[in-house]
C-alpha cells in the first residue's frame, strides 16, 4: 500500500465518511483551502491509481468509493509512524504522549485495564 500525501489523506477521510461520492460532493465537504474542481478530480484519480478508491461510471461522471478500509490504512499508518518516530516501541510512543500531556494518568489506567482484560 502506497503512502498518501496529506491532501490525499484529507480527501480519503471525506470519501470514507461519505462511503460513495461524486467529485462535487467531496468538494462540498472541504471547508478550508478548497482546491479547484479539476485539481480535486486529479487527486481522486491519483487515489484510484494508488488502489485506494474505485468508481461506478454514470455516463461521463464517476461516483467514487473506498476499496481500502479506514481501519486497514490506520493500522499501517500507525505501525509505520511507531517504527519511524518511536524506534518501533509502543512504550516510547505512550511515554511521548504522557510527557506532552496528551494522555492522562486516568486514561493510562483505562488502557491498562483493557490490556489486563484481554
Secondary structure, DSSP 4 states (H G I P E B T S, - for coil): -PPPPHHHHHHHHHHHHHSEEEHHHHHHH--SSPPPHHHHHHHHHHHHHTTSEEEEEETTEEEEEESS-HHHHHHHHHHHHHHHHSTT-HHHHHHHHHHTTSS-HHHHHHHHHHHHH-
